Amino acid sequence: MSDKTEAKVSRKRAIIFITHPLVTVMGSAIGFYLVAILIEIAWPVLAALWHVWWLTAIGTIAVLLVGVGLFFFRKHYRMYYGLSEVGFALTVSWISLARAQTVQDAASWIAVVAAAYLIVRGLDNYEAGRTEAAERNKFWISDSDTTVSKSSIDSGNIRA
């Protein structure tokens, strides 16, 4: 592979590594924000049904299933889980800061601090998932100016 081709491959991978996490985080934040809006719209109906005991049981089972699903998502796609966690944290901070400006209660400020913690956990999960992916895929470029030649990919060795 020529130097020009290696530089092109390296530049393309750098663009993917920069834009892919940003798109995932922003998509997660927008998705979680839309869910929050839907819950806010449906809240009067849900509040009217709050006293129904079987609805509480169904809600508890739904939370359990979502938790188990997120566990398996984290187990198999940890990098994407971490990015989604950062997106969720940004949504929580947005909503909590907006509420803290109007209501000014301690719970809103605690939620803002919790969002900062979720960002740290999300970035930790992202880094751990990225490291796991680098170990699984020998062609993964994870640090600055490394280049990969065709012969090194074919032989399974990476040349830095």
N, C-alpha and C positions, 0 to 999 in steps of 0.2 A: 504494500500500500504506500502510495507516495505521501510526502509530507503535507501536500495540499489536501489530500483526501483525509489524512489523519486529523488535520486541523479542522476540517469540515465536520467530521464525526464528533470530535471533541466539542465544538461549538454547538452542534445540534443537541448533544446530551446536556450541555450546560443550560441551554434554553429550556429543555424539558424539566430538569431538576429545579429550575427557578420557578417556572410557571405552573407546573403540576401541583405542587403544594398550595400555592396561592389560590388556584381555581378550586381545589378541594375544600380549603378553609372557607372561602367566600360562599361556595355552594352550600356548605353545611350551615353557615350562619344564616343565609337567606332561608333555607329550608326550615331550620328551627324557629326562625322568626315567624314564618308563615304558620307553622303549627301553633305557636303561641297566640297568634291572631285568631285562628280557628277555635282554640280553646276559650278565648275571651268571648267570642261570639256565641259559642255553645254553652257558656257557663250558666246563664239563667235556666236553661232547660235541665242541665245537670244538677244544679242546686235544688230545683224542685223535686228531683228524684232521689235526693241524698238520703232520705229516711228509709228508702226501700232496702231491706237487708240483703236481698239477692243481688242487687246492683253493686253493693259493696264487695260481695264475694266475687262477682265477675270482674270488677275492677282490680281486686287483689290478684286474681289469676292472670289477668292481662299484664299487670306489672311484673309478675313472676316470669311470664313468657318473654316479655321484652327484655328483661334482665338476662335470661338464659341466652336469648338471641344475640344480645350485645357481647356476652361472654365469648360465644363462639366466633363472632365477628372479630373481636379483639385477638382471640387465639390464632386465627388464620390470616387475618389482614391487619396486623398490629399497626403498621405505618399509616394506613388509611383511618383506622380507629383513632389514632393520635391526632390526625388532622381534623377529623370530625369532632373530637373532643375540644380542640381549640376553637372551632367554629361555634360549638355549643356554648363555650365559655364567653365568647364575644357577644353572643345573643343574650346570655344571662347578664353580663355587665351592662349592655345597652339598656335592657329593660329595668335593671336594678337602679342604674344611675338616673333614669327618667323618673322612676318612682321615688327615689331619695330626694329629688329636687322638689317634688310636690308634697309627699307625705312626711318626709323627714323623720322616719322611724329607724330604730337600731337594726331591724331585720333587713332593711334595704342595704344598709352599709355592710352588714355581715355577708349578704349575698354578693356584694362587689368584691370583698376580700376572698370569698369562696371562688368567684370567677377567676381571680388571679391565680389561686391554687390550681384550678382546673386547667389553666393555660400551661402552668409548669408541668402538670401530669401529662397533658396532651403532647407537649414537646418531648417529654421523656419517652412516652410511648412511640412517638414518631421516630425518635433517634434509635430506640431499641429495634423497632421494625425495620428501619433502614439498614441497621447493622446485620440483622438476621437475613435480609434480602441480599446483602452483599456477600454473606457467607454461602448462601444457596446458589447464587449466580456469579460465576467467576468473571463475567464480562461487565459487571456493574462498576461504574466509575463513581466513587463517593467523595473523592477529595480533589483539590484544585486542578493543577495542570497535568494530570495523567493522560496518556494517550494509549490506545490499544491498536496493535497491528493485526492484520488478518491472520498471520501465521500464529500469533500468540493466542488468538481466540480458538483457532483450530486445534492447537496443542493443549489448550486449557491453562496456559500460563499468561499472566498479564505483565506487560512491560511498562514501567513507569518512566 
